[in-house]
Amino acid sequence: MVSQNVVVSDANTGIITVSNSSVFTPSAQKPPTVPAHISISKKKLLKNLELSGAQSQRLNSWVDSMRASSPTHLKSLTSLSSEDELNSWLKRHPSALDIFERIIEASRGKQIVMFLDYDGTLSPIVADPDRAFISSKMRRTVKKLAKCFPTSIVTGRCIDKVYGFVKLAELYYAGSHGMDIKGPTKGFSRYNKDKPSVLYQPAGDFLPMIDEVFKQLVEKTKSTPGAKVENNKFCLSVHFRCVDEKKWSELALKVRSVVKNYPTLKLSQGRKVFEIRPMIKWDKGKALEFLLESLGFENSDDVFPIYIGDDRTDEDAFKLLQERGQGFGILVSKFPKDTNASYSLQDPPEVMDFLRRLVEWKQIQQ
């Protein structure tokens, strides 16, 4: 049977949806052979994919977004950007440290609930994702924070890996972009004493497929120096932080050649990483909503959620808070970006300063 693949890419979200008209199951289909080119130019990439003009333009934008996510590229942009542009962005998304008192005033009489991304928020972005360690100072700060407010880590990582970094049993953890949720270990948090243990895995049926795709991606990308495939249990990450920029187009082609055979998976791109996730209506925003409900704040006017994150996947949570009209999002970035977050912080050290100020304010209130 002839199989026709169609790629639809959204330049704003970075999500590529791949549909396949074949009735064969993914495991029954052989991935197409990828030419063993040392480097594939963007022009040749588009030719190999045999896309129409409009689709080529969309994929072209997506490959460009890989470059835009590069810290080196962002630094060069900053040097060219006017100070007026940065100041204009900061007026729309002021520093959460500069307006801390205003934030506190808005939260008065309500229960603050904290949601924190991990990479780039609690820990710095590093070349090797297995070495994205949280500092001892940040760990102590988060531990104190969890004594004052219900606190969750919402990450693309699998729970076991991020817990291995954080090592705090009193937190809620939402791994795999919110598709694997677990509550605090019983007895470690005063916020779940009278509540059943939280455990939710909306993408459980996808585990065999994720494992299958993981093995294929490892095999497909092993010839690309610096590429690293990470199994996050319910989703996959292909890191290209250590890949030569000349190889990025080639790597994009390799990843797509695998994912296109699985129409129920979607491919997106974050900060120097490809993300492969089940195509279900679930994201970090849904995870935030689920956790608020688990804490007893469903349809409550007395809750004030604060979500801090640095990546595109955090935008779903920022948008949800906007729609709820409760709390706010804080984007961690040194550079102007389109965002649904209300406020900004520059880097993990500023995140730690903000969390410390919250703890100090709460301790004074007690």
Secondary structure, DSSP 8 states (H G I E B T S, - for coil): ----EEEEE-TTT-EEEEEE---S-GGGS--------S---HHHHHHHHT--HHHHHHHHHHHHHHHHT-HHHHHHHHHHS-HHHHHHHHHHS-BTTTTHHHHHHHHTTSEEEEEE-SBTTTB---SSGGG----HHHHHHHHHHHHHS-EEEE-SS-HHHHHHHH--TTSEEEEGGGTEEE---TTS-TTSTTS---EE-TTGGGHHHHHHHHHHHHHHHTTSTT-EEEE-SSSEEEE-TTS-GGGHHHHHHHHHHHHTT-TTEEEEEETTEEEEEE-SS--HHHHHHHHHHHTT-TT-SSEEEEEEE-SGGGHHHHHHHHHHTSSEEEEE-SS----S-SEEE-SHHHHHHHHHHHHHHHHHH-
